[in-house]
Amino acid sequence: MPKRVVWCLVLIAMTLAAPAQAAFPGANGLISFSSQGDLWTVAADGSRLTRLTATPEEEAQSAFSPDGTRIAYRRRPAEGAPFQVYVMDADGAHQRRVSATSVNETQPAWSPDGRQLVFRRSIPGDPNAELWAMGAEGTGARPLVTSPGADERYPVFSPDGTRLAFTSSRDGQYEIYASGADGSAPARLTTDPGYDSAPSWSPDAARLAFERGASLDADATKDVWVMAATGAGQSRLTSAAGVVDEGPAFSPDGTQIAFTSGRDGNYELYRMAADGTGQTRVLARATTEESPDWQALPTSGPPAPGATGPTPPAAASDPAAATGSVAPSIPPATNQPSASASTDRDRDGLSARRERGLRTSDRDRDSDDDGVSDGTEVRRLRTGPGRRDSDRDGLPDGLEAGVRRPVADPAGPTRGTARRRFRRDADPGTRTDPRRRDTDRDGIADGREDANRNGRRDPGESDPRDILG
């Protein structure tokens, strides 16, 4: 094959926007996607289409954080510059660059605790790439998966944090592999003679959806497949003849898969049941929509009416019609239609309507007395604001989250809120997971390891964060 043709194919492969993501457990929120070089969100029924970015440079490969509050994505900082990783709020606000290198850094994906990003790193002009990880703010970059002479791409942590799935050409063709979360002991999951790529974990980490085609550039042969996390039971979900179906993303509740399809004349967003039935177009636009990722919302109680994710102010409803060269700064908005419904009397960050949906009190800042305000539990910790010890490990959520000061509840008639205070955490370095009963997986609940519940490892105790004790 002529060298010029090979290089063109390399460039195409490098700019492919299909993501590889994990569906973090939760309720189904909005779907993010890229269109005409910008990032957008839309509800699964096609409503609430909202533009998040509007810059001269291309944004793509969006990935929601586990708590649904942030989006990582790929962008060029300037024309002709290498791609870099950026992060913004889920409503498009506070766009910021987190990587700063002279190489391409693309295809970001989150760790389950939201503290790390894994991504693809490649030298401009080199068809091969490595997989790296860094802190969510760009610190501590380090290699995870490297294979000389091979192209590694689409890395994604499993929702339980134990494994890393990715695509690699190390065996002569693109196949899907899974390794330890640190990149150790990679094992090949697919052995198809064609092209397997873009793995997406189910929220229970038991399945992987992926795309399969005859070769890297044979779009018209691509379909969406699914298999067990071991590679067993590979099953084809889409089979539209002569068109591309690619970029699958499980929904947070595990019942649906979003994907991109060209079956109706141009690339559009579709969704289907996890078994491949009920394939439905989400958007019908004249522009190209691709690379979906699904937002996870808290499941601590019934969602408030209409609460399907952050609702930015009115925006252009059609990607083709949107214009502008400056990224919008969109403040967070509520989902409440009236002043009375949007009142936040206890100043916990949740409106009265949202609190009714969660079955918490709008006069009580910390309904379960665990030291973490209801709004923080819903938006950041993804724990239940009505349950003091979400994972039932014997440690209050606030202690596990490292709360240092009592929550200052305003005075009110609900169960004596003015008198309730949470005991100080003696060691804010506790930082165990309030959603995981046994953080270090040593068979002993965190509460038993920290028997006096002071957040420290004292004589006679083991450390709930360290399997070595």
C-alpha positions as CSV (number, residue, x, y, z in Angstrom):
1,M,0.0,0.0,0.0
2,P,1.5,3.5,-0.9
3,K,2.9,5.3,2.1
4,R,0.6,8.3,1.6
5,V,-2.5,6.1,1.8
6,V,-1.2,4.5,4.9
7,W,-0.6,7.9,6.6
8,C,-4.1,9.0,5.6
9,L,-5.6,6.0,7.3
10,V,-3.5,6.7,10.4
11,L,-4.8,10.2,10.6
12,I,-8.4,9.0,10.2
13,A,-7.8,6.4,13.0
14,M,-6.3,9.1,15.3
15,T,-9.3,11.4,15.0
16,L,-12.1,8.8,15.3
17,A,-14.4,10.1,18.0
18,A,-15.9,6.8,19.2
19,P,-15.5,6.6,23.0
20,A,-14.8,3.7,25.3
21,Q,-16.6,4.1,28.5
22,A,-17.9,2.5,31.7
23,A,-21.6,2.8,32.6
24,F,-21.3,3.8,36.2
25,P,-24.3,2.5,38.2
26,G,-27.2,4.9,38.7
27,A,-30.4,6.2,37.2
28,N,-30.3,7.1,33.5
29,G,-29.5,10.8,32.9
30,L,-28.6,12.7,29.8
31,I,-26.6,11.4,26.9
32,S,-23.6,13.4,25.8
33,F,-22.3,13.3,22.2
34,S,-20.3,15.3,19.7
35,S,-21.6,17.1,16.6
36,Q,-19.9,19.5,14.2
37,G,-16.9,19.8,16.5
38,D,-18.9,20.7,19.7
39,L,-20.3,18.7,22.6
40,W,-24.0,18.4,23.3
41,T,-26.3,16.6,25.7
42,V,-29.8,15.3,25.0
43,A,-32.4,13.2,26.9
44,A,-32.9,9.6,25.8
45,D,-36.2,10.6,24.2
46,G,-34.6,13.2,22.1
47,S,-35.8,16.2,24.1
48,R,-33.7,18.8,25.9
49,L,-31.1,19.1,23.3
50,T,-28.4,21.4,24.7
51,R,-25.1,22.7,23.3
52,L,-22.2,22.6,25.9
53,T,-19.2,24.0,23.9
54,A,-18.8,26.5,21.2
55,T,-15.2,27.1,20.4
56,P,-13.2,27.3,17.2
57,E,-11.4,24.1,18.0
58,E,-12.9,20.6,17.9
59,E,-14.3,18.9,21.0
60,A,-15.1,15.2,21.0
61,Q,-14.9,11.9,23.0
62,S,-17.0,13.1,26.0
63,A,-17.1,11.0,29.1
64,F,-19.3,11.6,32.2
65,S,-17.7,11.3,35.6
66,P,-19.1,8.5,37.9
67,D,-21.3,11.0,39.8
68,G,-22.5,12.7,36.6
69,T,-21.3,16.1,37.6
70,R,-18.3,16.5,35.2
71,I,-17.4,15.6,31.6
72,A,-13.9,14.8,30.4
73,Y,-13.2,15.3,26.7
74,R,-10.6,15.8,23.9
75,R,-9.8,19.2,22.4
76,R,-7.1,21.0,20.6
77,P,-5.9,24.0,22.7
78,A,-5.0,25.9,19.4
79,E,-5.1,25.3,15.7
80,G,-2.5,22.7,14.7
81,A,-1.6,21.8,18.3
82,P,-1.8,18.2,19.6
83,F,-5.0,17.1,21.2
84,Q,-5.3,17.5,25.0
85,V,-7.6,16.3,27.7
86,Y,-10.1,18.9,29.2
87,V,-12.7,18.7,31.9
88,M,-15.9,20.8,32.4
89,D,-19.0,20.7,34.6
90,A,-21.8,18.6,33.2
91,D,-23.7,21.8,32.2
92,G,-20.7,23.1,30.1
93,A,-19.4,25.5,32.8
94,H,-15.8,25.8,34.0
95,Q,-14.0,24.3,30.9
96,R,-10.4,23.7,31.8
97,R,-7.4,21.9,30.4
98,V,-5.9,19.2,32.6
99,S,-3.1,17.9,30.3
100,A,-0.3,20.0,28.9
101,T,2.1,18.1,26.7
102,S,3.5,18.1,23.2
103,V,1.9,14.8,22.3
104,N,-1.7,13.8,21.5
105,E,-3.7,12.9,24.6
106,T,-7.2,11.6,23.7
107,Q,-10.0,9.2,24.6
108,P,-10.3,10.0,28.3
109,A,-12.2,7.8,30.7
110,W,-12.8,8.1,34.5
111,S,-11.9,5.9,37.4
112,P,-14.8,4.8,39.6
113,D,-13.9,7.2,42.4
114,G,-13.6,10.1,40.0
115,R,-10.0,10.9,41.0
116,Q,-8.2,9.5,38.0
117,L,-8.4,9.7,34.2
118,V,-7.1,7.0,31.8
119,F,-6.3,8.1,28.3
120,R,-4.5,7.4,25.0
121,R,-1.1,9.0,24.4
122,S,0.5,9.1,21.0
123,I,3.3,11.0,19.3
124,P,2.2,13.1,16.3
125,G,3.1,11.2,13.2
126,D,3.4,7.8,15.0
127,P,0.6,5.3,14.3
128,N,1.1,3.6,17.6
129,A,0.1,4.8,21.0
130,E,0.2,3.9,24.7
131,L,-2.3,4.1,27.5
132,W,-1.6,6.4,30.5
133,A,-3.3,7.5,33.6
134,M,-3.3,10.8,35.6
135,G,-5.1,12.6,38.4
136,A,-8.4,14.2,37.4
137,E,-6.6,17.6,37.5
138,G,-3.7,16.4,35.4
139,T,-1.2,15.5,38.1
140,G,0.9,12.3,38.3
141,A,0.7,11.2,34.7
142,R,2.1,7.7,34.3
143,P,2.0,4.8,31.7
144,L,-0.4,1.9,32.3
145,V,-0.2,-0.2,29.1
146,T,2.7,-0.1,26.7
147,S,3.5,-2.6,23.9
148,P,6.4,-1.7,21.5
149,G,5.2,-1.5,17.9
150,A,1.5,-1.8,18.8
151,D,-1.4,0.7,18.9
152,E,-3.3,0.8,22.2
153,R,-6.5,2.7,22.3
154,Y,-9.9,3.2,24.0
155,P,-9.0,2.5,27.7
156,V,-11.8,2.2,30.2
157,F,-11.9,1.2,33.9
158,S,-14.5,-1.3,35.0
159,P,-17.2,0.3,37.2
160,D,-15.9,-1.8,40.2
161,G,-12.4,-0.5,39.7
162,T,-10.8,-3.9,39.3
163,R,-10.1,-4.1,35.6
164,L,-9.1,-2.1,32.6
165,A,-10.5,-2.9,29.1
166,F,-8.9,-1.5,26.0
167,T,-8.2,-2.1,22.3
168,S,-4.8,-3.3,21.1
169,S,-3.1,-4.3,17.8
170,R,-0.3,-6.2,19.7
171,D,-1.2,-9.5,18.1
172,G,-1.3,-8.1,14.5
173,Q,-4.9,-7.0,14.5
174,Y,-7.2,-4.9,16.6
175,E,-8.7,-6.9,19.4
176,I,-10.2,-6.2,22.9
177,Y,-8.1,-7.0,26.0
178,A,-8.7,-6.7,29.7
179,S,-6.0,-6.3,32.4
180,G,-5.8,-5.4,36.0
181,A,-6.6,-1.8,36.8
182,D,-2.9,-1.1,36.9
183,G,-2.4,-2.5,33.4
184,S,-1.0,-5.8,34.6
185,A,-1.6,-9.2,33.1
186,P,-3.5,-8.2,30.0
187,A,-5.6,-11.0,28.5
188,R,-7.1,-11.1,25.0
189,L,-10.9,-11.3,25.0
190,T,-11.7,-11.4,21.2
191,T,-10.1,-13.4,18.4
192,D,-12.1,-12.1,15.4
193,P,-10.1,-11.8,12.1
194,G,-11.5,-8.3,11.7
195,Y,-11.5,-5.2,13.9
196,D,-12.8,-5.2,17.5
197,S,-12.7,-1.9,19.4
198,A,-14.4,0.7,21.7
199,P,-15.3,-1.5,24.7
200,S,-18.0,-0.2,27.1
201,W,-18.6,-1.8,30.5
202,S,-22.1,-2.6,31.8
203,P,-22.7,-1.0,35.2
204,D,-22.4,-4.4,37.0
205,A,-19.0,-5.0,35.2
206,A,-20.3,-8.3,34.0
207,R,-20.6,-7.4,30.2
208,L,-18.8,-5.5,27.6
209,A,-20.4,-3.9,24.5
210,F,-18.1,-3.2,21.6
211,E,-17.9,-2.5,17.9
212,R,-16.8,-5.1,15.3
213,G,-15.9,-4.6,11.6
214,A,-14.0,-6.3,8.8
215,S,-11.1,-3.9,9.2
216,L,-10.1,-0.6,10.8
217,D,-11.5,1.6,8.0
218,A,-14.4,-0.6,6.8
219,D,-17.1,1.4,8.4
220,A,-19.9,-0.2,6.4
221,T,-19.3,-3.5,8.1
222,K,-19.3,-2.3,11.7
223,D,-21.9,-3.6,14.1
224,V,-22.5,-3.5,17.8
225,W,-21.7,-6.7,19.8
226,V,-21.8,-7.7,23.4
227,M,-20.0,-10.3,25.4
228,A,-19.3,-11.4,29.0
229,A,-16.4,-9.7,30.7
230,T,-14.5,-12.9,30.2
231,G,-14.9,-12.7,26.4
232,A,-17.4,-15.6,26.4
233,G,-20.9,-15.5,24.8
234,Q,-20.1,-12.9,22.0
235,S,-23.4,-11.9,20.4
236,R,-24.2,-9.5,17.6
237,L,-26.9,-6.8,18.5
238,T,-27.1,-4.8,15.3
239,S,-27.1,-6.0,11.7
240,A,-28.2,-3.1,9.4
241,A,-26.7,-4.1,6.0
242,G,-24.1,-1.8,4.4
243,V,-24.1,0.9,7.2
244,V,-22.0,1.6,10.3
245,D,-23.2,0.9,13.8
246,E,-20.5,1.8,16.4
247,G,-19.5,3.4,19.6
248,P,-21.8,1.6,22.1
249,A,-22.4,2.9,25.6
250,F,-24.4,1.1,28.3
251,S,-27.0,3.1,30.3
252,P,-26.3,3.4,34.0
253,D,-29.3,1.1,34.8
254,G,-27.9,-1.5,32.4
255,T,-31.1,-1.9,30.4
256,Q,-30.2,0.1,27.3
257,I,-27.3,0.8,25.0
258,A,-26.7,4.1,23.1
259,F,-24.8,3.9,19.8
260,T,-24.1,5.7,16.6
261,S,-25.6,4.5,13.3
262,G,-25.5,5.6,9.7
263,R,-28.6,3.6,8.7
264,D,-30.7,6.7,7.9
265,G,-28.3,8.5,5.6
266,N,-26.0,10.1,8.1
267,Y,-24.5,9.4,11.5
268,E,-27.2,9.7,14.2
269,L,-27.7,8.7,17.8
270,Y,-29.7,5.6,18.5
271,R,-30.6,3.6,21.6
272,M,-31.8,0.0,22.0
273,A,-32.5,-2.5,24.8
274,A,-29.4,-4.3,26.1
275,D,-30.5,-7.4,24.1
276,G,-30.6,-5.5,20.8
277,T,-34.3,-5.1,20.6
278,G,-36.2,-1.9,20.1
279,Q,-33.6,0.1,18.1
280,T,-34.8,3.7,18.1
281,R,-33.3,6.9,16.7
282,V,-32.8,9.5,19.4
283,L,-32.1,12.5,17.1
284,A,-32.9,13.2,13.4
285,R,-30.7,16.0,12.3
286,A,-28.9,17.0,9.1
287,T,-25.6,17.0,11.0
288,T,-23.4,14.1,12.3
289,E,-24.0,13.1,15.9
290,E,-21.7,10.5,17.4
291,S,-19.8,9.2,20.4
292,P,-22.6,8.9,23.0
293,D,-21.9,8.5,26.7
294,W,-24.6,8.2,29.4
295,Q,-24.8,10.2,32.6
296,A,-25.4,8.4,35.9
297,L,-27.8,10.0,38.4
298,P,-28.2,9.2,42.1
299,T,-30.6,6.3,42.9
300,S,-31.2,7.1,46.6
301,G,-34.9,7.7,46.0
302,P,-37.5,8.3,43.3
303,P,-36.3,11.1,41.0
304,A,-38.1,14.4,41.1
305,P,-40.5,14.9,38.2
306,G,-38.5,16.0,35.2
307,A,-35.2,15.5,36.9
308,T,-33.2,13.8,34.2
309,G,-29.9,15.7,34.6
310,P,-28.7,19.3,34.8
311,T,-30.8,21.7,32.7
312,P,-28.8,24.5,31.2
313,P,-30.5,27.7,30.0
314,A,-32.1,27.8,26.6
315,A,-29.7,26.9,23.8
316,A,-29.7,26.3,20.1
317,S,-31.8,23.2,19.4
318,D,-30.0,22.2,16.2
319,P,-26.2,21.6,15.9
320,A,-26.3,22.8,12.3
321,A,-27.8,26.1,13.4
322,A,-25.6,26.9,16.3
323,T,-22.9,29.5,15.9
324,G,-20.3,31.3,18.0
325,S,-16.6,31.2,18.8
326,V,-16.6,31.4,22.6
327,A,-17.5,28.5,24.9
328,P,-20.6,29.4,26.8
329,S,-20.4,29.8,30.6
330,I,-23.6,28.2,31.7
331,P,-24.5,28.4,35.4
332,P,-26.1,25.4,37.0
333,A,-29.9,25.4,36.8
334,T,-32.6,23.7,38.7
335,N,-35.4,21.5,37.3
336,Q,-38.1,23.4,39.0
337,P,-40.7,25.4,37.2
338,S,-42.0,27.6,40.0
339,A,-40.4,29.7,42.8
340,S,-42.1,27.7,45.5
341,A,-40.8,24.4,44.1
342,S,-37.3,25.7,43.6
343,T,-37.0,27.1,47.2
344,D,-34.0,25.6,49.1
345,R,-35.1,26.4,52.7
346,D,-32.4,24.4,54.4
347,R,-29.6,25.6,52.1
348,D,-28.4,22.1,51.3
349,G,-28.2,22.5,47.5
350,L,-31.5,20.7,46.8
351,S,-34.8,22.3,45.8
352,A,-38.0,21.5,47.7
353,R,-39.2,19.5,44.7
354,R,-36.0,17.4,44.5
355,E,-36.2,16.8,48.3
356,R,-39.8,15.5,48.0
357,G,-38.6,13.2,45.2
358,L,-35.8,11.9,47.4
359,R,-38.1,11.7,50.5
360,T,-35.9,13.9,52.5
361,S,-37.0,17.1,54.4
362,D,-36.6,20.5,52.8
363,R,-36.2,21.9,56.4
364,D,-33.4,19.5,57.3
365,R,-29.9,20.1,55.8
366,D,-28.6,16.6,56.8
367,S,-31.6,14.3,57.0
368,D,-29.7,11.2,58.1
369,D,-27.3,12.9,60.6
370,D,-24.2,11.5,59.0
371,G,-22.3,14.8,58.7
372,V,-22.8,15.2,55.0
373,S,-25.5,17.6,53.7
374,D,-28.2,16.0,51.5
375,G,-27.1,18.0,48.5
376,T,-23.5,16.8,48.8
377,E,-24.6,13.2,49.1
378,V,-26.8,13.4,46.0
379,R,-24.5,15.4,43.8
380,R,-21.0,14.2,44.8
381,L,-20.9,11.1,46.9
382,R,-23.9,9.4,45.2
383,T,-25.0,8.0,48.6
384,G,-28.5,8.1,50.0
385,P,-29.4,11.3,52.0
386,G,-31.9,9.2,54.0
387,R,-29.4,6.6,55.0
388,R,-26.7,7.3,57.6
389,D,-24.5,4.3,56.6
390,S,-25.1,3.7,52.9
391,D,-23.0,0.6,52.6
392,R,-23.9,-0.7,56.1
393,D,-20.3,-1.3,57.1
394,G,-20.6,0.3,60.5
395,L,-19.1,3.7,59.6
396,P,-21.2,6.8,58.9
397,D,-20.9,8.2,55.4
398,G,-19.5,11.4,56.7
399,L,-16.7,9.7,58.6
400,E,-15.8,7.7,55.4
401,A,-15.8,10.9,53.3
402,G,-13.5,12.7,55.7
403,V,-15.9,15.3,57.2
404,R,-14.0,17.6,59.5
405,R,-16.6,19.9,60.9
406,P,-20.2,19.5,62.1
407,V,-22.9,20.3,59.6
408,A,-24.4,23.7,60.6
409,D,-28.2,23.0,60.3
410,P,-30.4,26.0,60.4
411,A,-33.0,26.0,63.2
412,G,-36.2,24.3,62.2
413,P,-39.2,22.3,63.5
414,T,-38.1,19.0,61.9
415,R,-36.8,16.6,64.5
416,G,-34.9,19.2,66.4
417,T,-32.5,20.1,63.6
418,A,-31.1,23.0,65.5
419,R,-29.7,20.6,68.2
420,R,-28.3,17.9,65.9
421,R,-24.6,17.9,65.3
422,F,-22.2,15.3,63.8
423,R,-19.1,14.3,65.8
424,R,-15.9,15.5,64.4
425,D,-13.8,13.1,62.4
426,A,-10.4,12.8,64.2
427,D,-8.6,12.0,61.0
428,P,-9.9,13.5,57.7
429,G,-7.6,11.2,55.9
430,T,-10.0,8.3,56.4
431,R,-11.4,8.6,52.9
432,T,-12.9,5.1,52.5
433,D,-15.8,4.6,50.2
434,P,-19.3,5.1,51.7
435,R,-20.7,3.0,48.9
436,R,-18.4,0.0,49.5
437,R,-18.7,-2.0,52.7
438,D,-15.2,-3.5,52.4
439,T,-13.0,-0.8,50.8
440,D,-9.8,-2.9,50.7
441,R,-11.6,-6.2,50.0
442,D,-9.9,-8.1,52.7
443,G,-13.1,-9.7,54.0
444,I,-13.5,-7.4,57.0
445,A,-16.0,-4.6,57.0
446,D,-14.6,-1.1,57.3
447,G,-16.4,-0.5,60.5
448,R,-14.9,-3.6,62.1
449,E,-11.4,-2.5,61.1
450,D,-11.9,0.9,62.5
451,A,-13.6,-0.4,65.6
452,N,-13.7,2.9,67.6
453,R,-14.8,4.8,64.5
454,N,-12.3,7.7,64.9
455,G,-10.9,7.5,61.4
456,R,-7.5,6.3,62.5
457,R,-5.6,3.0,62.7
458,D,-5.2,2.5,66.4
459,P,-3.5,-0.4,68.3
460,G,-5.4,-3.6,67.7
461,E,-7.0,-2.3,64.5
462,S,-6.3,-2.8,60.8
463,D,-6.5,-0.2,58.1
464,P,-9.8,-0.3,56.0
465,R,-7.8,1.2,53.1
466,D,-4.9,-1.3,53.1
467,I,-5.3,-5.0,52.5
468,L,-1.9,-5.5,54.3
469,G,-3.3,-4.0,57.5
